[in-house]
Amino acid sequence: MKAMRLFPLELRRLLQSRLTWLMMALTVASPVLGLVLYKPADSTTMLSMYLANPALAGGAAGAILFGLLAIFELDRACRSRVDILTDAVVSPLTTALTRLLALLTAAVLTAGLTMLVWLPISAGLIGSVFTGADYVLAYLLLMGLALPLGVLAAAAAYQFTRRADLSIVLFIAFCALSLTVWVGDWQLCWLNPCVWALSDDFSNSRIFRSVAWMRLTWLSALAGVWTLSYLCIRQYGKGMLGSLARSARRIYRPAIALALLACSGAAYAAQPFIDRSNPDLTVMSFYEIPYAEGVTFVRRTAQVFPDTNAGTVTGRASYQFQNTSGQEQSISFGITPGYIISNVKANGTDVPFTVSGYQEYNEARLEVTIPAQEDVELTMEYSGFPQESLPTMQGGKELSSEYLCLENAALSPRVMNVLPGEAGYPAEIEITLPEAMIAIPFGSSRAEVIAENADGTRTWRYETNSAGGILYAGDYICEQIEAGGMTIEFYYGRKHQAVMEEAGAVDAVKAVVDYCTEHYGKLSYGAGDTLKLIQSRVAGGGYAANGASLLDEADFTIANLKDTSKGAVPGEIFIHELVHQWWGLGNMFDDSDGSPWSSEGLTVYTTYRIVKELYGADYAQKYYVDQWQQVVDDYYLNFYVRHPEYLEMLPEAERLNIAGSLSGVRRYNEMPLKILKAEQLVGGEEAMDQILHDLFNRELDPMYPYLTYQEFLDACHLTEEDLNLG
């Protein structure tokens, strides 16, 4: 093929161009934008800040740079007015294909060079949680595949228009769509993938798979568009349509274009990652399903087999019901979108079932008709790739040999319209996992290994009492800590061990639990004398239930543990995050109004009190109270605080950035000072401890269970004016 013979010559010519090397150098340097300017991954994990953001910034900038380079190179002959001569020597179709191959090769070389240059930089910034696999996948998928997309899009624009100026406008507009209008749609933002976080401690296979799917979908689409534009390349003095008609005579050319576009459309429609749940979160129709008449729940068992390589789940579930109605009844189950239900039997006989197309809160409705018999055993099999609901926060359904979380219907189909029997909703779950993983039921249940399998897996079993349930599993280290009259089982990722040891995590847990239990009371969600503290994969927050509490990985990253607004050293910041078990989870706060009253004020104050008890009053005064005061003094001198009317005149993005920074100062520094002043006004530390103890153990209003600032003031018999710091 003539194009392949010309390719080495064209590549050599391209690499001899100063403009090419300028674009390559700028692309290699562009990840620095992700460290200082463009930070779409807003999590505080080290991989988010120092890997995802640089790779995303490099991909966006590199795609634009290589797109502009492609237009410049394709327009070279026309701009020099030698296109008639070159077209006479070599077919313009051959020339276009040769230049495309050369540009794509240059893009590949640039991506490889960028990975080599940034490897030591990234390893140094990320620290002990750096892994080569995450690094290669991030730069390959988030940056590397963006460059060919930019080349294909720009080249197609030029071949359609044959004008450099118009091509640049179209290409920049296409890039702007991805950065603005499409930024929240993970399948359309071809330039800047929706990556909100990468995990330091656990795997990121789910988010990498979704980015790869999006990239390959767009590669197919833009390759199809480029092929179509290739048919429109002007030849024999004809215009675009005439050239298209002539080039299309070879039927394989338009067939290739159509096949590529069809593959892209099919991939877009058949994506397996995100469900189609109703976006209106106020709709809760599944809770309005009437209960099956005369049917009660007896027992559920399930055998679950995650495939940690493929990220899929296979399972068998059995449900025992009592049907005293004397009639057939329709039983509704919630199933995770992406699962296929099969082999549904009642008392050994096939029974009819349907799965609705409507989805809500990451569940679809499975309806099964059970017979009129009094005792019914319903069995079914399910398998598939679990889908999730939030495309802009993908990764929650991570399922790998390092980590998994199976919630409710993802564990086994969840009964929705059957009343509990005398024993409630008893269930026995068995799950088979790689031997390095520990199974941790979220709650008071305890999992035990019942079988060591020949294939290197272990089968765990536990009992619970709920229609659904949550199971975490991963490559965890478990620390047993006696504190506050409880046994704390502290689970954290093995990759985070060095960070936890540096922060003195075990001592911090003991100090916090002892102090807060003594001063405020036991956590309401503890199960008797035990409490599981489970570090989850980065999830955007934690939560608690009977016997267990979730600690978001992002709260204990290296960067977060060096945040001096929360403490002087990593161990004290670890204390700060654990205190949120009392102020934040044990007592909730309404943060929706942006008020400085939040869980942070009481958490910072409590951290100060614990540090004062551990290291003395002078240390606490120097590293807490004095620093609060210095930050607050600077805050009151801030130009925008003294002249808020000028803040309103700034662009929205800048205004929100400044307002967010000022809000953080008020929550982490001003409010603790106000609480400290309240302590002095109410008569000292013992009086304040009693007030906080009473607030922590107050009777909650189920309609508004939040601890308000007014409740705090009333308990102290103070007014807002009494706590002014001026």
C-alpha positions in Angstrom: 0.0 0.0 0.0 1.4 3.4 -1.1 0.4 5.1 2.2 2.6 2.7 4.2 5.6 3.3 2.0 5.2 7.0 2.4 4.5 6.8 6.2 8.2 6.8 7.3 9.0 9.8 5.2 6.0 11.7 6.4 6.7 10.8 10.1 10.4 11.9 9.6 9.2 15.2 8.1 6.7 15.8 10.9 9.3 15.1 13.6 11.7 17.6 11.9 9.2 20.4 12.4 9.8 22.9 15.2 6.1 23.3 15.6 5.7 19.6 16.2 8.3 19.6 18.9 6.8 22.7 20.5 3.4 21.0 20.7 5.0 17.8 22.0 6.9 19.8 24.7 3.8 21.7 25.7 1.8 18.4 26.0 4.5 16.8 28.1 4.4 19.8 30.4 0.6 20.2 30.5 0.0 17.8 33.4 1.3 20.6 35.6 -2.0 22.4 35.0 -3.7 19.6 37.0 -1.6 20.6 40.0 -2.3 24.3 40.0 -5.3 25.1 37.8 -7.6 22.4 36.4 -8.7 20.0 39.1 -11.8 18.1 38.1 -11.1 15.3 40.6 -12.1 17.0 43.8 -11.3 14.2 46.3 -8.4 14.6 48.7 -6.9 11.2 47.9 -3.3 11.3 46.8 -4.1 9.6 43.5 -6.9 12.1 42.8 -4.7 15.1 43.4 -1.4 14.0 42.0 -2.4 11.4 39.3 -6.0 11.9 38.1 -5.9 15.7 37.9 -2.5 15.9 36.1 -3.5 13.1 33.7 -6.9 14.7 33.0 -5.3 18.2 32.5 -2.7 16.7 30.2 -5.3 14.8 28.2 -7.5 17.9 27.7 -4.6 20.2 26.9 -2.8 17.6 24.7 -5.8 16.8 22.7 -6.3 20.5 21.9 -2.7 21.0 21.0 -2.5 18.0 18.8 -5.8 19.0 17.2 -4.4 22.4 16.3 -1.2 20.7 15.0 -3.3 18.4 12.8 -5.1 21.3 11.2 -1.8 23.2 10.6 -0.2 20.1 9.0 -3.2 19.3 6.8 -3.4 22.9 5.6 0.4 23.2 4.9 0.2 22.4 1.2 -2.9 24.6 0.7 -1.4 27.5 2.7 1.8 27.2 0.6 -0.3 27.0 -2.6 1.4 23.8 -3.8 -1.6 21.6 -3.2 -2.2 21.3 -7.0 1.3 20.0 -7.5 1.3 17.6 -4.6 -2.1 16.2 -5.6 -0.7 15.6 -9.0 2.1 13.5 -7.6 0.3 11.7 -4.8 -3.4 11.1 -4.4 -4.9 13.5 -1.8 -6.6 10.5 -0.2 -3.2 8.8 0.2 -1.7 12.0 1.5 -4.5 12.4 4.1 -4.1 8.8 5.4 -0.3 9.1 5.6 -0.5 12.4 7.5 -3.1 10.9 9.9 -0.9 7.9 10.6 2.1 10.2 11.2 0.2 12.5 13.6 -1.2 9.5 15.5 2.3 8.1 15.8 3.6 11.5 17.1 0.7 11.5 19.6 1.6 8.0 20.9 5.3 9.0 21.2 4.3 12.1 23.1 2.1 10.1 25.5 4.9 7.7 26.2 7.4 10.5 26.7 4.9 12.2 29.1 4.6 9.0 31.1 8.4 8.7 31.4 8.9 12.3 32.5 6.1 12.3 35.1 6.8 8.9 36.5 9.3 10.1 39.1 7.4 13.3 39.8 4.1 11.4 40.4 5.9 8.7 42.6 7.4 11.4 44.7 4.2 13.4 45.2 2.0 10.4 45.8 4.3 8.6 48.2 3.8 5.2 49.7 0.4 4.5 48.0 1.9 4.9 44.5 1.5 1.9 42.3 2.7 1.4 38.7 -0.6 -0.2 37.6 -2.6 2.9 38.6 -0.1 5.2 37.0 0.0 3.5 33.7 -3.7 3.1 33.4 -4.4 6.7 34.5 -2.0 8.2 31.9 -3.0 5.7 29.2 -6.8 6.2 29.6 -7.1 9.7 31.0 -4.4 11.3 28.8 -3.0 9.0 26.2 -6.3 8.2 24.4 -7.3 11.8 24.4 -4.6 12.8 21.9 -5.8 10.5 19.0 -9.3 11.8 19.6 -8.1 15.4 19.2 -6.3 14.5 16.0 -9.3 12.6 14.5 -11.7 15.4 15.4 -9.6 18.2 14.0 -8.6 16.3 10.9 -12.2 15.5 10.2 -13.2 19.2 10.6 -10.5 20.2 8.1 -11.3 17.6 5.6 -15.0 18.6 5.6 -14.4 22.3 5.4 -11.0 22.6 3.6 -10.5 25.8 5.6 -8.1 26.2 8.5 -9.9 29.1 10.2 -13.3 27.4 10.1 -11.8 24.1 11.2 -10.2 25.7 14.2 -13.5 27.3 15.2 -15.4 23.9 14.8 -12.7 22.0 16.7 -12.6 24.5 19.6 -16.4 24.5 19.8 -16.4 20.7 19.9 -13.8 20.8 22.8 -15.8 23.5 24.6 -18.9 21.3 24.5 -17.1 18.6 26.4 -15.8 21.1 29.0 -19.1 22.8 29.5 -22.4 21.4 28.3 -21.4 17.8 28.4 -19.2 18.0 31.5 -21.8 16.1 33.6 -22.5 13.3 31.1 -19.8 10.7 31.4 -20.4 9.3 27.9 -20.3 12.6 26.1 -17.4 14.4 27.8 -14.9 13.0 25.3 -12.1 15.4 26.3 -12.4 15.4 30.1 -13.7 12.1 31.5 -15.9 12.2 34.6 -13.4 11.1 37.2 -14.2 12.6 40.7 -11.8 10.4 42.6 -9.2 7.6 42.5 -8.7 5.4 45.5 -5.3 5.2 47.2 -5.9 2.1 49.2 -8.0 0.0 47.0 -8.4 -0.8 43.3 -9.8 1.6 40.6 -10.8 -1.0 38.0 -14.4 0.2 37.8 -13.6 3.8 37.0 -10.9 2.8 34.6 -13.3 0.5 32.8 -15.9 3.2 32.4 -13.3 5.6 31.0 -12.0 3.0 28.6 -15.5 2.3 27.4 -16.1 6.0 26.8 -12.8 6.5 25.1 -13.3 3.5 22.8 -16.8 4.6 22.0 -15.5 8.0 20.9 -12.6 6.5 19.1 -15.0 4.5 17.0 -17.3 7.5 16.5 -14.5 9.9 15.5 -12.8 7.3 13.3 -16.2 6.9 11.5 -16.6 10.7 11.2 -13.0 10.9 9.9 -13.6 8.1 7.4 -16.7 10.0 6.2 -14.7 13.2 5.9 -12.0 11.2 4.1 -14.5 10.5 1.3 -15.1 14.3 1.1 -11.5 15.2 0.3 -11.5 17.3 -2.8 -10.1 15.7 -5.9 -10.3 16.1 -9.7 -11.5 19.7 -9.2 -14.8 18.6 -7.7 -16.5 20.0 -4.6 -17.3 18.1 -1.4 -20.3 16.3 -2.7 -18.8 15.5 -6.0 -15.7 14.1 -4.3 -17.9 12.1 -1.9 -19.8 10.5 -4.8 -16.5 9.6 -6.5 -14.8 8.2 -3.4 -17.8 6.2 -2.4 -17.6 4.1 -5.6 -15.4 1.8 -3.7 -18.2 0.4 -1.5 -15.9 -0.7 1.3 -15.0 2.9 2.2 -18.6 4.1 3.2 -19.2 0.6 4.6 -16.2 1.1 7.0 -17.5 4.6 8.0 -21.0 3.3 8.7 -19.7 0.2 10.6 -17.6 2.4 12.8 -20.5 4.8 13.5 -22.8 1.9 14.1 -20.4 0.3 16.6 -20.1 3.6 18.4 -23.9 4.0 18.6 -24.3 0.4 19.9 -21.6 1.0 22.5 -23.2 4.2 23.7 -26.6 2.5 24.0 -25.4 -0.7 25.5 -23.1 0.7 28.2 -23.1 -1.6 31.2 -22.0 0.8 33.9 -24.8 3.3 34.7 -28.4 2.4 35.3 -31.5 4.3 34.2 -33.0 5.1 37.6 -35.5 7.9 37.8 -33.5 11.1 38.3 -36.3 12.6 40.5 -35.2 11.5 43.9 -38.4 12.7 45.5 -40.3 9.8 43.8 -40.4 6.7 46.0 -43.0 4.5 44.2 -41.4 1.2 45.3 -42.3 2.0 48.9 -45.9 2.4 47.8 -46.2 -1.2 46.5 -49.1 -2.9 48.6 -48.0 -5.8 50.7 -48.9 -9.3 49.4 -52.1 -10.4 51.2 -51.6 -13.2 53.7 -47.9 -13.6 52.9 -45.2 -13.4 55.6 -41.4 -13.8 55.4 -39.8 -16.9 57.0 -36.2 -17.0 55.9 -33.7 -16.1 53.2 -30.4 -17.8 52.2 -28.0 -16.8 49.5 -24.8 -18.1 48.0 -22.9 -15.3 46.3 -19.9 -15.7 44.0 -18.2 -12.5 42.9 -15.9 -12.7 39.9 -13.3 -10.2 41.0 -11.5 -10.3 37.6 -14.6 -9.5 35.5 -16.3 -7.3 38.2 -19.4 -9.4 38.0 -21.6 -11.3 40.5 -23.3 -14.7 40.3 -25.6 -15.9 43.0 -28.4 -18.3 44.1 -31.0 -17.1 46.5 -33.8 -19.0 48.4 -36.8 -17.4 50.1 -39.2 -19.2 52.4 -42.7 -17.7 52.7 -45.9 -18.5 54.4 -49.0 -17.9 52.2 -52.2 -18.1 54.2 -54.3 -16.3 51.6 -55.2 -19.5 49.8 -54.5 -17.7 46.5 -51.6 -17.0 44.2 -49.7 -13.9 45.2 -47.4 -11.5 43.4 -44.1 -11.0 45.3 -42.0 -7.9 44.4 -38.2 -7.9 44.7 -35.7 -5.1 44.1 -32.8 -6.2 41.9 -29.7 -4.3 40.9 -29.8 -3.1 37.3 -27.4 -5.1 35.3 -28.4 -8.4 36.9 -30.2 -11.1 34.9 -32.7 -13.3 36.8 -33.1 -16.9 35.7 -34.3 -20.4 36.9 -37.1 -19.0 39.1 -38.9 -21.9 40.9 -41.5 -22.2 43.6 -41.4 -25.5 45.5 -39.3 -26.9 42.6 -41.7 -25.8 39.8 -41.0 -23.0 37.3 -43.2 -19.9 38.0 -43.7 -16.8 35.9 -41.8 -13.6 36.6 -41.2 -10.2 35.0 -38.6 -7.5 35.4 -39.9 -4.0 34.9 -38.0 -1.5 32.7 -38.6 1.2 35.3 -35.7 1.8 37.8 -35.6 3.8 41.0 -32.8 4.3 43.5 -30.5 1.8 41.7 -33.2 -0.9 41.7 -35.5 -2.5 39.2 -38.7 -4.4 40.2 -38.8 -8.1 39.8 -42.3 -9.6 40.2 -42.8 -13.3 40.8 -46.1 -15.2 41.2 -46.0 -17.7 44.0 -48.6 -20.6 44.2 -51.5 -20.8 46.6 -49.7 -23.3 48.8 -49.2 -22.4 52.5 -45.4 -23.1 52.6 -43.5 -21.8 49.6 -39.8 -22.0 48.9 -38.9 -19.6 46.1 -35.5 -20.1 44.5 -33.8 -18.0 41.8 -30.4 -17.4 40.2 -29.0 -14.0 39.3 -25.8 -12.8 37.6 -24.4 -9.8 35.9 -22.4 -6.6 36.1 -23.9 -4.4 38.8 -24.7 -0.9 37.6 -24.7 2.3 39.6 -26.8 5.4 39.7 -24.4 8.4 39.9 -22.4 8.8 36.7 -20.4 11.7 38.1 -19.4 9.7 41.1 -18.6 6.4 39.6 -16.6 3.7 41.5 -19.1 2.9 44.3 -19.7 -0.5 42.7 -16.0 -1.4 42.7 -15.6 -5.1 42.6 -12.0 -6.5 42.5 -9.6 -8.7 44.4 -8.8 -5.8 46.7 -12.2 -4.4 47.5 -15.9 -4.9 47.0 -19.1 -3.5 48.5 -22.4 -5.3 47.8 -25.4 -3.3 49.1 -28.9 -4.7 49.5 -30.2 -5.8 46.0 -26.6 -6.2 44.8 -26.0 -8.9 47.4 -29.3 -10.8 46.6 -32.7 -9.7 45.3 -34.4 -7.6 48.1 -38.0 -8.5 49.1 -40.2 -5.4 48.9 -43.8 -6.3 49.7 -43.8 -9.1 52.2 -44.4 -8.5 55.9 -41.8 -9.8 58.3 -42.6 -13.0 60.2 -42.2 -13.5 64.0 -38.4 -13.6 63.6 -38.3 -10.5 61.3 -36.2 -11.0 58.1 -33.7 -13.7 59.1 -31.0 -14.4 56.5 -28.0 -16.5 56.0 -25.4 -15.3 53.5 -22.5 -17.2 52.1 -19.9 -15.5 49.9 -16.8 -16.9 48.2 -13.9 -14.5 48.0 -10.1 -14.6 47.2 -8.2 -15.7 50.2 -6.6 -12.3 50.8 -10.0 -10.7 51.3 -11.8 -10.3 54.6 -15.6 -10.3 54.6 -17.1 -7.7 56.9 -20.9 -7.5 57.2 -21.9 -3.9 57.9 -23.7 -4.2 61.3 -23.4 -6.5 64.3 -23.2 -9.7 62.3 -19.9 -11.6 62.2 -18.6 -13.6 59.2 -16.7 -16.8 59.6 -14.8 -18.9 57.2 -16.5 -22.2 56.6 -14.4 -23.5 53.7 -10.9 -23.2 52.2 -11.3 -23.9 48.5 -8.8 -25.5 46.2 -8.9 -22.6 43.7 -7.4 -20.2 46.3 -10.7 -18.8 47.6 -12.5 -19.0 50.9 -16.2 -19.2 51.6 -17.5 -17.0 54.4 -20.9 -17.3 56.1 -22.8 -14.9 58.4 -26.3 -14.4 59.6 -28.3 -11.1 59.6 -31.8 -9.9 60.0 -32.9 -7.6 57.3 -34.5 -7.6 53.9 -31.3 -6.4 52.3 -27.9 -5.8 54.0 -24.5 -4.5 53.2 -21.3 -6.4 52.9 -17.8 -5.0 52.6 -14.8 -7.1 51.7 -11.2 -6.3 51.0 -7.5 -6.7 51.6 -7.9 -5.3 55.2 -5.8 -5.2 58.3 -7.9 -5.5 61.5 -6.7 -3.9 64.8 -8.5 -4.9 68.0 -8.7 -1.9 70.4 -10.1 -1.9 73.9 -11.5 1.6 74.6 -14.6 3.3 76.1 -15.7 0.0 77.6 -16.0 -1.5 74.1 -13.9 -3.6 71.7 -13.2 -1.6 68.6 -12.5 -3.6 65.5 -10.6 -1.2 63.3 -10.4 -2.3 59.6 -8.2 -0.4 57.2 -6.6 -1.1 53.8 -3.3 -2.9 53.8 -1.8 -0.3 51.4 -2.5 2.3 54.0 -0.6 0.6 56.8 2.4 2.9 56.7 0.2 6.0 56.8 -1.8 4.7 59.7 1.3 3.8 61.7 2.8 7.2 61.1 -0.5 8.8 62.3 -0.6 6.6 65.4 -4.0 5.4 64.4 -4.5 2.8 67.1 -3.5 5.2 69.9 -5.8 7.9 68.4 -8.8 5.5 68.3 -8.3 4.6 71.9 -7.8 8.2 73.0 -10.9 9.5 71.1 -13.2 6.6 72.2 -12.1 6.8 75.8 -12.5 10.6 76.0 -15.8 11.0 74.1 -17.5 8.0 75.8 -16.6 9.4 79.2 -17.6 13.0 78.4 -20.5 12.6 76.0 -21.7 9.1 76.2 -21.6 5.9 74.1 -22.4 6.0 70.4 -26.0 5.0 69.8 -25.0 2.7 66.9 -22.7 0.5 68.9 -23.8 -3.1 69.2 -23.4 -3.9 72.9 -19.7 -4.0 73.7 -18.3 -4.0 70.1 -18.0 -1.5 67.3 -16.6 -2.0 63.8 -14.8 1.0 62.3 -14.4 0.2 58.6 -12.3 2.2 56.2 -14.2 2.3 52.9 -13.0 3.0 49.4 -13.4 6.7 48.7 -17.1 7.3 48.7 -17.8 11.0 49.5 -18.8 10.4 53.1 -19.4 7.9 55.9 -22.4 6.5 57.7 -23.2 4.4 60.7 -25.6 1.5 61.6 -26.1 -0.9 64.5 -22.6 -2.1 65.4 -20.6 -0.5 62.6 -19.4 2.8 61.3 -17.9 3.7 58.0 -14.8 5.9 57.7 -14.3 7.4 54.2 -10.8 6.7 52.9 -10.5 10.3 51.8 -10.5 11.4 55.5 -7.3 9.6 56.2 -5.1 10.4 53.1 -1.6 11.7 53.5 -2.8 15.1 52.3 -5.7 15.3 54.8 -3.5 14.2 57.7 -1.3 17.2 57.0 -4.2 19.7 57.0 -3.2 22.0 59.8 -6.7 23.4 60.1 -7.7 20.1 61.7 -4.6 19.6 64.0 -0.9 20.1 64.4 0.3 16.7 63.4 -1.1 13.6 61.5 -2.1 11.9 64.7 -4.2 14.8 65.9 -5.9 15.1 62.5 -6.7 11.4 62.8 -8.3 12.3 66.2 -10.3 15.0 64.5 -11.7 12.6 61.9 -12.6 10.1 64.6 -14.4 12.7 66.7 -16.8 13.0 63.8 -18.2 9.7 65.0 -19.8 11.7 67.8 -20.2 15.1 66.1 -21.4 14.3 62.6 -22.6 10.8 62.8 -23.7 10.4 66.4 -25.3 13.8 66.1 -26.1 15.2 62.7 -25.9 18.8 61.5 -27.8 20.6 58.7 -25.0 22.0 56.5 -27.3 23.0 53.6 -27.5 26.7 54.5 -23.7 27.3 54.5 -23.8 28.4 58.2 -20.5 28.3 60.2 -22.4 26.1 62.7 -21.6 22.6 61.5 -20.1 19.4 62.8 -16.6 20.9 62.3 -16.9 23.5 65.1 -17.6 20.9 67.8 -15.2 18.4 66.3 -12.3 20.9 66.3 -13.2 22.0 69.8 -13.3 18.4 71.1 -10.0 17.7 69.3 -8.5 20.6 71.2 -9.8 19.3 74.5 -8.4 15.8 73.8 -5.0 17.2 72.8 -5.0 19.4 75.9 -5.6 16.3 78.0 -2.8 14.3 76.2 -0.1 17.0 75.8 -0.9 19.8 78.2 -2.5 23.2 78.2 0.5 25.1 76.8 0.7 22.8 73.8 -3.1 23.1 73.1 -3.0 26.9 73.5 0.0 27.2 71.1 -1.2 24.8 68.3 -4.9 25.3 68.6 -6.3 28.5 70.3 -3.5 30.8 69.2 -3.7 29.5 65.6 -7.5 29.9 65.6 -7.2 33.4 66.8 -4.5 34.3 64.2 -6.7 33.0 61.3 -9.8 34.7 62.6 -7.9 38.0 63.0 -6.8 37.7 59.4 -10.3 36.8 58.4 -11.8 40.0 59.9 -9.1 42.0 58.0 -10.0 40.4 54.7 -11.0 42.9 52.0 -14.1 40.9 50.9 -15.2 40.4 54.5 -15.1 44.1 55.2 -16.6 45.0 51.8 -18.9 42.1 50.8 -20.5 44.3 48.0 -17.3 43.8 46.0 -17.4 40.1 46.4 -20.8 40.1 44.6 -19.2 41.9 41.6 -16.7 39.0 40.9 -17.3 36.3 38.3 -19.3 33.4 39.8 -16.5 30.9 39.8 -14.2 33.2 41.6 -16.9 34.3 44.0 -17.7 30.7 45.0 -14.0 29.9 45.5 -13.5 32.9 47.8 -16.8 32.3 49.6 -15.9 28.6 50.1 -12.5 29.6 51.6 -14.0 32.1 53.9 -16.7 29.6 55.0 -13.9 27.1 55.9 -12.3 29.7 58.1 -15.5 30.3 60.0 -16.2 26.6 60.5 -12.7 25.5 61.5 -11.5 28.5 63.4 -14.2 31.1 64.3 -16.8 28.6 65.6 -14.3 26.7 67.9 -13.3 30.1 69.3 -17.0 30.9 70.0 -17.5 27.5 71.6 -14.4 28.2 73.7 -15.8 31.5 74.7 -19.1 29.8 75.6 -17.1 27.4 77.8 -15.8 30.4 79.7 -19.2 32.0 80.0 -21.0 28.9 81.3 -18.4 28.2 84.0 -15.6 26.2 82.6 -14.9 22.8 81.1 -17.0 20.6 83.4 -20.0 22.8 82.8 -19.5 22.7 79.0 -19.0 18.9 79.1 -22.3 18.5 80.8 -24.0 20.7 78.3 -22.5 18.8 75.4 -23.4 15.5 77.1 -27.0 16.5 77.4 -27.1 17.7 73.8 -25.5 14.5 72.5 -28.1 12.4 74.4 -31.1 14.6 73.8 -34.4 13.2 72.4 -34.3 13.6 68.6 -37.1 15.1 66.5 -37.5 12.5 63.8 -38.7 15.1 61.4 -35.6 17.3 61.9 -32.9 15.3 63.8 -30.2 17.9 63.5 -28.4 19.7 66.3 -28.9 23.4 65.7 -27.0 26.4 66.8 -30.0 27.7 68.6 -30.2 24.5 70.6 -26.6 25.0 71.6 -27.2 28.6 72.6 -30.3 27.7 74.6 -28.5 24.9 76.4 -25.8 27.4 77.3 -28.3 30.1 78.2 -26.6 32.5 75.8 -27.4 34.5 72.7 -25.5 34.9 69.5 -24.4 38.4 70.6 -22.8 36.9 73.7 -20.4 34.9 71.5 -19.3 37.7 69.2 -15.5 37.8 69.1 -15.1 41.4 68.2 
